[in-house]
Amino acid sequence: MRRTIHKRAADGAWGRLELVEQLGNVGSEVDRAIRAWNAGRIGRFESASSGPSNSST
């Protein structure tokens, strides 16, 4: 079982953000994943590129 890193987002705060804020956060995660991949930190890349950590669906 994976731990939830962003508890506020998992609790519904994500849906209350403006679209531009959500896109900014997504862009930051993409950048983080690219930097991790380029640095050879595969574990970090997988953590940044994996889906949501809670499986409520």
N, C-alpha and C positions, 0 to 999 in steps of 0.2 A: 504494500500500500504506500502510495506517495504522500508526502506531507504537503499541506497547502502553504505556499510561500506568501501569497498575497491574500491574507484573510479578509481584508475589507472588500477586495474585488469579488472574492468568492461569496461574500455575504450580500452581494447585490449592489455595491457601490459603483461597479463598472457601468451598469445601466443608467446611472444618474450622471455620468460624465457627458459632456458635450462631445459631438462627433470629432471635432478637431482635437480634443484631448485624448480620445481613444486612439485616433490615428497617430498622434505623437507618441503615445506609449507603444503602439505596435511598431512604429519606425525605430524606436529605441531598442526594442527586443530584436528586430532584424539586424540592426547594426551590431548589437552585442553578439549575436550568433555568428555573424560574418567575422568579427574580430577574433572570436574564440576559435573558429575553424582555421583562420589564417595563422593563428599562433600555435596550432596543433593541440589545442585543449579540447579534445573530442567530447569529454564528459560535460564540459560547459556548453559546447555547441548543442548536444542532445538535450540538455536541460532548457536551453533557450528556445529550441525549435520544437519541443514536444507540445502536445495539446494541453488542455486544462488539467489541473491536478486533481480536481474532484470529479468523480464519475457518477453524477446524480442522474444521468440519462439512461 
